[in-house]
Amino acid sequence: MEQGVRERGKARRRQAILRSAYKLFADRGFEPTTIADIAAEAEVSPRTVTLYFPSKLELATSYLDEIVERLEKALRESGGAGSDALENWLRAEIAGTRAQGDLEALWDRMMERNPPLRAIANNRLTSAIQEGARIFAAERGEAPDGFVPRMVAGVAAAVISEVFLHPSEENIATAMNFLGAGIAAVTAGPAEGEGPDAPRPAE
């Protein structure tokens, strides 16, 4: 029981540090904010902050890293149904972020205030989606670094980013329909009379 209390205390302290950091990154910007500033806001020592998060960048991306880890796990365990796994994961994440309340709102504000952090987040998300691209490529018998799998990965990352910024059932459905239609289009290949070898109209 004592260990359980201690672990809950650590979890609460970690969340307090995250919320304090994201609030300051949103209000002041990532670069001007120091570890000492975050410690003062969270009412802990600077050493405590660095014990949980060795650097400011790890602090800034910690929330995303947890999301990406769950995404990679969902895609690995998809059994070839990458699109279904992505949609199920997305719905679960949206439900989870609503339950966390202000942390998600602080994350959004932080991203809006700090474009370099947003670029890092998008790159990490795209990297995670490469797992889905590998699944997609395996289904088509293609190399995972081929043009089509990479294009699908890029579009999927953009879809996820937009849904997280504007979460709703309608937007999830629209995003997945868009992604599904795109995958269907590239899977079908060019229609008859199209493509580089198609005859050109007379000028």
C-alpha positions in Angstrom: 0.0 0.0 0.0 2.8 2.4 0.9 4.4 1.7 -2.5 1.1 2.5 -4.3 0.8 5.8 -2.4 4.4 6.6 -3.4 3.8 5.8 -7.1 0.6 7.9 -7.1 2.6 10.8 -5.6 5.2 10.5 -8.3 2.6 10.5 -11.0 0.9 13.6 -9.6 4.3 15.4 -9.3 5.1 14.4 -12.9 1.8 15.8 -14.2 2.2 19.0 -12.2 5.6 19.5 -13.8 4.2 18.8 -17.3 1.3 21.2 -16.8 3.6 23.9 -15.4 6.1 23.6 -18.3 3.4 23.6 -21.0 1.8 26.6 -19.5 5.1 28.5 -19.4 6.0 27.4 -22.9 2.7 28.6 -24.1 2.8 31.9 -22.3 6.5 32.8 -22.6 7.8 30.6 -25.3 10.0 27.5 -25.2 13.4 29.2 -25.5 13.0 31.9 -22.8 11.6 29.5 -20.2 14.2 27.9 -17.9 14.1 24.7 -15.8 14.2 27.0 -12.7 11.0 28.8 -14.0 9.3 25.5 -14.4 10.4 24.3 -11.0 9.0 27.5 -9.4 5.7 27.2 -11.2 5.3 23.5 -10.2 6.5 24.2 -6.6 9.4 21.7 -6.8 13.2 22.0 -6.9 15.0 22.3 -10.3 16.7 19.0 -9.4 13.2 17.3 -9.1 12.3 18.6 -12.6 15.5 17.1 -14.2 15.0 13.8 -12.3 11.7 13.4 -14.2 12.8 15.1 -17.4 16.5 15.4 -18.1 16.0 18.3 -20.6 13.5 20.9 -21.7 13.0 19.2 -25.0 12.2 15.9 -23.3 9.7 17.8 -21.2 8.1 19.4 -24.2 7.8 16.2 -26.2 7.0 13.8 -23.4 3.2 14.0 -23.9 3.7 13.3 -27.6 6.2 10.5 -27.0 3.5 8.6 -24.9 1.0 9.1 -27.7 3.5 7.9 -30.4 4.3 4.8 -28.3 0.7 3.8 -28.2 0.3 4.4 -31.9 3.3 2.3 -32.8 1.9 -0.5 -30.5 -1.5 -0.3 -32.2 0.0 -0.5 -35.6 2.3 -3.4 -34.7 -0.6 -5.4 -33.4 -3.0 -4.5 -36.3 -2.7 -7.8 -38.0 -2.6 -6.1 -41.4 -5.6 -3.9 -40.8 -3.6 -0.7 -40.5 -6.4 1.7 -41.3 -8.8 0.1 -38.8 -6.0 0.1 -36.1 -5.3 3.8 -36.9 -9.0 4.8 -36.5 -9.4 2.8 -33.3 -6.3 4.3 -31.8 -7.4 7.8 -32.9 -10.8 7.4 -31.2 -9.2 6.1 -28.0 -6.7 8.9 -27.9 -9.3 11.6 -28.4 -11.4 10.1 -25.6 -8.3 10.0 -23.4 -7.3 13.6 -24.1 -10.8 14.7 -23.2 -10.4 13.0 -19.8 -7.1 14.8 -19.1 -8.8 18.1 -19.5 -6.4 21.1 -19.4 -3.2 19.2 -20.3 -4.4 18.8 -23.9 -5.4 22.4 -24.1 -2.0 23.5 -22.8 -0.3 21.2 -25.3 -2.3 22.9 -28.1 -1.4 26.3 -26.9 2.2 25.4 -26.6 2.3 24.1 -30.1 0.7 27.2 -31.5 3.2 29.5 -29.7 6.3 27.4 -30.7 6.4 26.4 -34.4 9.8 24.6 -34.0 8.2 22.3 -31.4 5.3 21.7 -33.7 7.8 20.7 -36.5 9.5 18.3 -34.1 6.1 16.8 -33.2 5.1 16.4 -36.8 8.4 14.7 -37.6 8.0 12.2 -34.8 4.5 11.5 -35.7 5.5 10.9 -39.3 8.3 8.6 -38.2 5.8 6.6 -36.1 3.4 6.3 -39.1 6.2 4.7 -41.1 5.3 1.6 -39.1 1.9 1.8 -40.8 3.6 2.3 -44.1 5.5 -0.9 -43.7 2.3 -2.7 -43.0 0.7 -1.1 -46.1 3.7 -2.0 -48.2 3.8 -5.6 -47.0 0.1 -5.9 -48.0 0.9 -4.7 -51.5 4.2 -6.5 -51.8 6.2 -3.3 -52.1 9.3 -2.0 -50.5 8.5 0.0 -47.3 10.5 3.0 -48.6 8.6 3.1 -51.9 6.8 6.3 -53.1 3.3 5.1 -52.4 3.9 3.9 -48.8 5.8 7.0 -48.0 3.0 9.2 -49.4 0.4 7.3 -47.4 2.5 7.8 -44.2 2.7 11.5 -44.9 -1.0 11.9 -45.4 -1.9 9.8 -42.4 0.4 12.0 -40.2 -1.3 15.1 -41.5 -4.7 13.6 -40.9 -3.8 12.7 -37.3 -2.4 16.2 -36.6 -5.6 17.9 -37.9 -7.9 15.6 -36.0 -6.0 16.3 -32.7 -6.4 20.0 -33.3 -10.1 19.7 -34.1 -11.4 16.6 -32.4 -14.9 15.5 -33.1 -16.7 12.4 -34.3 -17.6 14.1 -37.6 -13.9 15.1 -38.2 -12.7 11.6 -37.3 -15.1 10.1 -39.8 -14.2 12.7 -42.5 -10.5 12.2 -42.0 -10.7 8.4 -42.2 -12.9 8.6 -45.3 -10.3 10.9 -46.9 -7.4 8.6 -46.0 -9.3 5.5 -47.1 -10.2 7.1 -50.4 -6.6 8.1 -51.0 -5.4 4.6 -50.2 -8.0 3.1 -52.5 -7.0 5.4 -55.3 -3.3 4.6 -55.2 -4.0 0.9 -54.8 -6.2 0.9 -57.9 -3.5 2.5 -59.9 -4.1 4.8 -63.0 -7.3 4.4 -64.8 -7.3 3.2 -68.4 -6.0 5.9 -70.7 -4.0 7.6 -67.9 -0.4 7.4 -66.8 2.9 8.2 -68.5 2.3 5.7 -71.4 -1.2 7.0 -72.2 -1.6 8.6 -75.7 -1.5 12.3 -75.6 -4.2 14.4 -77.3 -3.3 15.9 -80.6 -2.3 19.6 -80.4 
